[in-house]
Amino acid sequence: MDAPRFLRKEADFKQFNSKGIVVLIDDPRLDMSTSAYIQFEAATQAANQLKKNHITIFIDSFGEDSSLIQQLIGCMHFYRPKKDFKYIGRAIGVCFSHAFMLLQQCDWRISLNASRFLFNLGRMPLPNSSLTTLFADSTEFVNNYNGLLNNIITTVATRSGQSHEILAKIAHFDTIFSAQSALELNFIDEIVESVPTTSTRIDDRPAF
C-alpha cells in the first residue's frame, strides 16, 4: 500500500497516537501543527495502557521542518518512561535530512523497500547576521557550517559504524540511498514489504 495514501486514509493523529504511534509526514493536506509533545504524551500513555514496551514513529519527510523534528527528538528522551523502553522508527517514504537524523535516534530502524534516504544539513535559511558574516569573513562562516556538518557526521558514524571519512564524502553531496543501500551502510536495521496499519501488532525489536 502506498505510504502517503495510507496515512491520508488514516490521517487522524489521535487514532495513531492511541495505538502508541507518532507520525511525521510532509503533506499539506495533513495538520502537522499537532505538537510533538501532544503526540508523544498521548502515544506514551497509550503504550503504557496497552502494555507495550515501545512507541513506533512513522516517517515520510524531507526533514525541512527542523524545529518540529528537534522537538520530536527531545520528546524521545523526555517521555521515555523507563530505560528499556524502545522507539521503533519506520521509514515509509522519504527520510531526508533532519528526518534521517530522527530515524538514527530510534532503537530499531525499519524501512519499506521503496523508501529513500539522505543525510545532510538540509536547507539553511540565512538570517542577516549569517549573511553579514559570510560576506565579511567567509572563513568564519565556513567553519560554522563545517562544525554543524561534523556534528551530524559524528552522530551517524557512531550509530552506523561507518568511518567519519566515508560519511563526510557522502554528506557533502546530496547522495540519495535506496533502502538496500541504507541497510548495507547500517543506516537502517530491517527492510519490510508493507506498512503496518493501526491495528497491526508490532512486536518489540532489539535495540541493536
N, C-alpha and C positions, 0 to 999 in steps of 0.2 A: 504494500500500500504506500502511495506517495506520502512522504512525511508531512509537508505543509498542508496537503489536503486533509490528512488525518487530524492534524491539530486544529484546522479550521472547523472541522466537523465537531470536535470536542473542545471548543475554544473557551469554555467556562473554566477559568483557572481554579475556581473554588472546587470544581469537580476533581481536577487533578490533585490539588493540594490535599483534599480529603482522603486521597489514596497514598499520601506520602510522596508526592511528585511535585517538583518545582520545574517551571517552564521558562526557557529563554529562547525566543524566536523572533526573527525580523519579519514582520508582516504588518503593513499599515491598517489592515482590517482587524487586527487584534490590539487590545488595550494593554500595552506594556507599561502603562503608568502604575499598574499594581506594584507596590514597592516590594523590594527584595525581602524586607523584614516581615511584611504581611505574609508573603508566600512561605518563607522558611518557618515562621512561627506556626502557621496552620499545618504545614506538612510534617513538622516535627511532632506536634501534638497528635496528628493522625497516626504517624508511625508508632508512637508510644501506645496509643489506644489499640492499634492493630497488632501490637507485639512484634513489630518489625524492627530489625536492628540496622536499618538503613533508610536513606532517602535517595530517590532517583532524580537526576537532573536531566531533562530533555534539552538538547542544544541544537539549534538550527539558526546560526547567526554569523554575520560578517564581523561581529565584535566591535562595531563602531561606537556603541554607547558605553564608553569606558567607565563612566561614573556608576551606571547601573551594575555593570559586571564587577567592579570593585566592591560594591555593596554586597553582591552575591557571595563573593569570596570571603568577605568579612563575616557574613552570616554563617558560613560553613564552620567557622571557628567559634563564633559566639553561641550558636544554637546547638552545637554538638552536645547531646545530653550526657554522654559518657565516653570514655576513652576508646572503647572498642566499637562505637557507633560508626557506620560506614556511609560514605557518599559514593553513589554509583553514577557516573556520567555516561549519558547515551548520546552520541553524535548521530543525528538523524537527517542531516543535510550538509550544509556548510558549517565549518568550525574554524573560523579565521581569527587572527589577531588576538584581541582580549578574550574572545570566546574560547580560543585554543588554550589560553593560559588558565581559564576557569576549568577546562577539562583536565588539565595537568594537576589541579588541586584535588581531584577526585581519587578515592582509594582504588576504584576499579573503573577502567575506561572502555566502553563498548561502542562499536561503530556499525552502522549499516554498511553493506558492501559498496553502496554508491556514494557514500559520504566523501567529502573533500576537506583537506586540512592545509593550513598555512600559519606560520608564526612569524610575526614581525611587530613593529611598534604600532602599526595601523596608521590611520590618518592623524596628523598632528596639527590642529588649528594653532596658528601662531598669534599670540597677543602682541600688542605694540612693544612690550618690553623685550620679547624674544626677537622681533624684527629689528629693533634697535641694536640689540646685542649682535645679531647676525651681520648687520651692515658695519657696525663699529668694530667688532672684534670677532671675526668668523671662527678663530681658534677656540674661543670660549664656548661658542655655540656648538661646534663640532664635538668638543669634549663633553658637554652636557648630553648631547644626543648619544654619543658612544657609551656614556655611563648608563643611560636608560636601556640601551640595547644590550649592554653587557649583563644587566640585571635579569632580563628575560632569558638570555642565553644560558646564564648560570642556573636558573630555575629549571629549564628544560634539560640541561646537561645532567643535573643532579638526579632528575627523575628517570631519564631515558638511558643513562649510562654512555651516551654518545660523547665524543670529545668536544671540548669547547671550540677547537679549531674548525671541525666539520660543521658544527652548528652555526658558527659565525659566518661561514661562507653561505650557508642556506639563508640565514636571517637577513643578510644584506640585500637579498633579491626576493622578489615575490614568487617563491617556489611553491607550487601547489602540489600536494601529495594525495595520492589515492589512498583508500583505506588499507590496501595491502602494503603499500609502501610505508604508511604510518605504522603498521603493525611490525614491519621489519626493522624500523628505526626505534621501536618501543615507545612511540607516541601514544599508542593505544594497547589494550591488553587482549581484545577479543573482537572478532567480526561476526555479525549475525545477519540473517536474511530479512527479518521483518521487524516492524515497530510493535512493541507491546502496547495493548490498549490499557485503559484504566482498570480493567477487570483482570488483566493478566497477572498471574502470580510470578513475582520476580524473586528468585532465591538470593540469599546472601552470597556475596562473592568474597574471595580472599582479598586482602589489601594489595598484595603483590604476587 
